[in-house]
Amino acid sequence: MSFRSRWDNGSWNVICDQCGRKFKEEDLRVRWDGLMVCSKDWETRQPQDFVHGVADTQAPPFARPEQQNVFQSLVCNLLTIQGVSEYGVADCAQADLNNGYTPTNYPSF
């Protein structure tokens, strides 16, 4: 049924955009991609073209600024590692440390 050679009043010959054969204009349809095609080349649009993604919010429900450090920076030196009271500092003092420094021979700064 590619081409009818008869004359129809108000009809014209059209070429199928897919296969290139001649048809009367009432035998062609506009496909979803805008092409004028015959019934053999007609295809419906893929249903997956209408699927939309769901928005995924990645943000947490609340956020707070980072806290400032409240700890003092601790520097261990020869005086603060003493296991002697009033000279040793916590986390620096070493028990039974005898390095020769005592309050009498400690150099003054």
C-alpha angles and dihedrals in degrees: 000000000000100000133008112204093201123106118248120191109241096007129106139193118264132184118229111243092217107044101016098230125137120255138162113263094249090059094060128076133194110252123214092263093054099259122134104231139171124244093267092055095043115117132169122239118270109259090221088069088072097051114110127196122245116240112248114204109213097184120105117245092250138005135198130197118258113270121244117247111261094187122099117237104250120213117193115210135162092280099046095049091062116119088218120110116256090019104058121076124211113265090019104057116099119202118236093013112157109180097150098256116126129161090262098055098031110121114242120229 
